[in-house]
Amino acid sequence: MTSLPRDENRVPVIGGVSSSDGSTPTPVEVNPTTGRTLVDTGDTSATLNSFQVNNLDDDNTTASVLYIGMVKDDGTWCIKKFDESTAATPVITYATVTNNPAVTTYATAWAAIATLTYNVYQTAF
């Protein structure tokens, strides 16, 4: 088995093992801008891990509603809505181009956050 590389202080870098054989060392990838660890959930569709947060809006017209606007490098957008106005536990729903097909750009989606269609993750993606 090959070991992981070491930094300039001879400390092994963070890594894991390949899922194909359970023993081949594999380095961890990070986003060069944010330094956050990139995670592959195995889902090849639009996943939340590939989005970057672009805007936050604590809706002033509806108590206890928070919108988080996210967008990918390719322009794919997602608005995540946390709604605590009707339940003790936040209800989390998503607006995407899948459940809002007429809204094709992030700018248009963000401008319409209060009127978009929001659904659970499985429906929105």
N, C-alpha and C positions, 0 to 999 in steps of 0.2 A: 504494500500500500504506500502511495506517495503522500508526503505530508504537505500541509498548506504552506504558502510562502510566509516569511517572517519580515517584520518591519526593520527599520534601521537600528532598533534596540534589541533585535533578535526575539521579539515577541510575535507569536503566530498571529496572522490576521484572522478576522472572523470568517467562518466558512461553514460548509455543511458537507454532506455526502450525496452523491448522485442517487436519484431514486431508481435508476436503472439497475444498479448492482448493490447499492447499500454500502459501498466502501470507497469509491473513487472520490477524493477530496474535490470540492467545488467551491470557488470563492463566491461571496455574496456581492450582488450588484447594488449600487446606490445611485440616486438621482444626483447628478453633478451640481445642480443648482441648490437643492434643498438639503442634500446630505441624507435624505430619508432612504431607508432600505426599500428596494423594489421587491414586491412579492408577486409570485405567480400563483393564482388560486386554481389554475387548471381550467378556468373558464375562458374560452377564446372569444366570447362575445364582449360587449362593453362592460368592463368591471370598474368599480369605484377606485381600485388601486391605480389605474392609469390616468385618473383625472387630477388636475391641480386646482386648488381652491382659488377662485378669482374674486368673489365678492361675498360679503356677509350683510344681511339686512335683518335687523330686529324690527319686525313690522309694527309700526306705530299705531296702526288702525285696529289691529286685532291683538288683544292681550295674549302674551305667552306663545307667540309664533315667531320662529326664527327660520330664515331662508339662507342656504349656503349655495352659492353659484359656483359650479365647477366646469372646467373645459379642458379638453385634450389639445395637444399640439395640432391635430388635424381639424380642429373646429367642432368636434363632437361635444355636445353640451349636456349637462345634467344639473337640475336644481333640486336640492335636498331640503325637505320641509320638516321641521320639528314643531309639532303642534301640541301644546300642553293646555289648551283652552277648554277641552272637554273631558280630559282624563287625568288621573294622578300620574300615570306613566306617559311619557311623550309618545305621540303617534308619529312615526317616521314614514314619509312617503316621498316619491320621486316624480319629477317631471322630466321627460326626455323627448327626443324627436319621435320615438316609438309611440308614445301616447299623446303627442302633440304634433302630428305630421305636417301641419301648415306652418309650424315655427321652425325654420331651418337654420337660424343663426343664434349664437349665444346672446348677442346684443338685443335681438328681438325678444328672446326668451326672458332675459333679465328685466327688460322694460315691462313685461307682462306677468311678473311672478305671481301676482294676486289672482290672475284669471286663468292660469294654466291648469291643465288636467293633471292631477297627482294620483299615483297608484302605488301599491306595494312594489317592492323590488322586482319580484318575479314577473309582474305585469309590465312595469316600466322598461325593463330590459329584455 
